[in-house]
Amino acid sequence: MILKRILCMMGLAAGLPLGSFAQISEGTKVGINTGTGLNAPRSGVFWTSPTAQTGVIGDFYIDSLWRKGDVKLAKPVAQIGGLESDSIAGIDIRYNVLNDELEVLADPVKKDIRVIRGNQLKSFKSNSGFGMVEYVNLAERDPKGELKGFGAVLASGKVTLVKAYKPKITKPNYNPGFGTGEKNTIVRLTSDYYLFTGAGVEKVSLSKKSLLPLMADKKAEVEQYAKEHNLDFKDETQVAGLLRFYNSK
């Protein structure tokens, strides 16, 4: 049944924190069983199919494998029965960077894939195989409106370090006269790093020169930490550890 698993999650999660259970109405139960458990038009959150891309090859996904994840919507979605929820837990997802769409595997048997558009998402969490990783809506965090898409939170707190993903597009360069070149558009994923603070957003590089001045209010402690841990500023995992240390002070 189309969206049956998603709708079931919505029915159980409505009005409660992620992962909690609630009493659902008889109308909602009927909706779940018939695949119409959300009062959403076909152009709404879950009814959309993935955007088709012809003549495009390369990397589209942060992780092309389906991963169990949790979703936080930008706005609550109404159910039959009047209940609303902005959270869905335990669904199979993957994020298409090129299209800015979170793909949801609604029915694995029928290979039915639906999408939640990026502008309808506040954040989502995905199990990478090494633990849950949170991805946040970059546009929502950027008051200048220059960023878009989603970024992985590497460290959060007073200062939040985010790895932002974006597509690098190479257009076709096929020459029919010589039969050389590439006929398809090629997509490769690249990434940038940003620090989110109370003062705004700043693009940073993974370097001592770029990062340490931003933690000048705790210069002695931060420099001591970097020295004791022989910190490699080009290693995002080690830099994230430094940011977590800074936020703890």
N, C-alpha and C positions, 0 to 999 in steps of 0.2 A: 504494500500500500504506500503510495507516494507520501513521503514526509511522516510516515507513521511514527518512526522512532523519534524524530525531532519534536513532533507534536506531543508525544508522550512525555518527553523531558520538560516541555513547556508547561504541561498540565501539572506535573509534580513540583516544578520549581516555583510556580506562580506565587508572588507576594512574599516569598521567603528567601533567606540567603542562599547562595549557591550550594547545591548539594543537599538542601533540606527537602522535606516532604510536606505536602499540604493536602487537605481534603479538597477534592475537585468536584465540580458540579456534574449532575447527570448530563446536562447539555454538552459539557466539555468531553465527557466519556464517549458520547455518541460521536462527537466531532473527531476524536482521536481514532475511533474505529472506522470512520468513513473517510479519513484523510482531509477533513475540513475543520480542524480544531482551532484555527486562527481566523479572526475576523480581518483578514488581509486580502486586498485585491490581488489579481494574478501578477500585477506589477510590483507587489509588495516585497517584504523582506525575503521570504523563502521560496517564492514561486518562480524566481528568475533562473534561467539556465545559463551555464557559463558562456561568456562572450567567445564567439568563434573567431579563430585567427587562421587565415589561409596564407600560405607562402611565407610563414614565419617559423623559424627553427631556433633552437638554443635552450637557454635556461629561463624558465618562467617562475619557478617556485623556490622559496627559501629552503624548503624540504619537499621533494616530490612525493615522498611516502605519506600515506594516510596515517595521521597520528590522533590519538585520543586527546580531546581538548575541551576547554570551557570558553564560553563566549559571553561578553558583556556588551549589550546593545546600547546605542546612543539614546534610544527612547524605549520605554516599555511597550510591549506589544499586547494588544487586547486578545483575550480568548472568548470563546462562547461561554456565557455565564457571567461575564463582566470582570473577571479577574485579569490582572496584568502582571507581566514579569519582564525584566530586562536581562535576565540571566538564563543560560542554558548550559548544562553540564554533561560531560561524558559522551560527546559526539565525535565522529571522525571528520577531521578537517585538514586542509592544507591551503596555504596562501599563495595566490597568483600575483606576483609583484607587477608584471606588465599590465594586467587588467585592473589591479587594485580590487581584487575580489577574493573573499574567503570562500573556498569551495567546501561544501558539506556533502558527505556521502550519505544520502538519504536512504538508499536501499542498495547494499552491497551485492545482493543476488542479481538484481536487475541493472546494476551499475548506474543507478539513477543519481545524478549529481545536480545539486542546486547551489546557488551562491547567495552570500550576503555581501552586498556592495560595501566598499570601504567606508563611505560616508554614513553608513548605517551602524557602524561599529565604533564602540569606545575603546575596546581592547579585546584580546583573546589570549588564552594560554594553551600551549601545545607541549605534549610530552615528547621531548627530543630523544628519549631513550636513556638520557642521563639526568632526568628530572624535568620539572615543568619550567618552561621559559615563557615569560610574559612579553607580549608585543602590544605597543600602545599606538594610538592614532596620532601621528606626528602633527597633522594640521590642527588638532585640538590643543596641542601643547605650544604651538608657535603663534604668538600674538601678531607677528608680521604677515602671517599667511603665506610664507614662502615654502614651507615644507609640506609634503604630502606622502601618502602611503603609511607604512608601519615600520616600527623599529623595535629591536630586541632590547629589553632592559637588562643591562649588565650589572648595574649597581643602583640602588635607589635610596633616597633619603633627602637630606638638605640639598645635596647635589646629586642629580641622577645622570648616569652615563647610559646613553642609548646608541646602539648600532643601527643606523638607518640604511635600508636596502633600496636600491633603485636600478632600473634597467638601463643598460648601455646598448643602443640600437645602431647597428651597421646596415645601411641600405644596400640593396642589390647592386652589383657592379658587373653584371654579365655583359660580355661583348659578343653578340651573335656572329659578327664577322669573323672573329678568331676562335669562337667557341670556348672562350676562357672566362673566368670570373665566377661569381656566385649569383644564382638566380633568386635566392630567397633572402628575406630580411633576417639578419642574425641578431639574437638577443643574448646578452651576457649580463649577469648580475654584478654590480659593484656596491660598495658600501662606504659610508662616511660615519664619523662619530660626532655626537653632540652632547653637550652638558646642559641640562635643564636646571635652572636655579630660580629663586624667587625674583631675580632681576630680569629673567628672560632666557633666551636660548643662545648658545654660542657653539659654533663649529670648532672642533679641536682635532689635532693630529695626535697619534700615539707617540708622544715624545716628551722628554723631560722639560724642554723649553716651552712647550705649549701648555702642559698641564700644571706644573708647579706654581706658576704665578696666580693661578685661579684658586689656589689653596693657601695663599700667603698669610691669611689670618691664623693659620696653625703651622707656619713654616717649619719651626724647629721639630715638632712631632712628626710631620710628614717626611721631612728629610731624614730623620733618624730611622723611621720605618723603612724608607727606600734603601737606606744603607744597610740595615740589619738583614733585610731580605734579598739583598743584591738584586734589586728589582730591574727587570727588563721592560723598559717603557714601550717596547714594540709588541709586547705580549698582552693582548686584551684581557686575558684572565688575571694576570698579575696587576694590571692597572685597575681592574674592577676591585681587586682585593684592597688596593691602596685607597680607592674611593670609599669602600665600606669602612675602612679604618678611620678615614677623615670624618665620615658621617657619624661615627660612634663617639667622637670627641665633643 
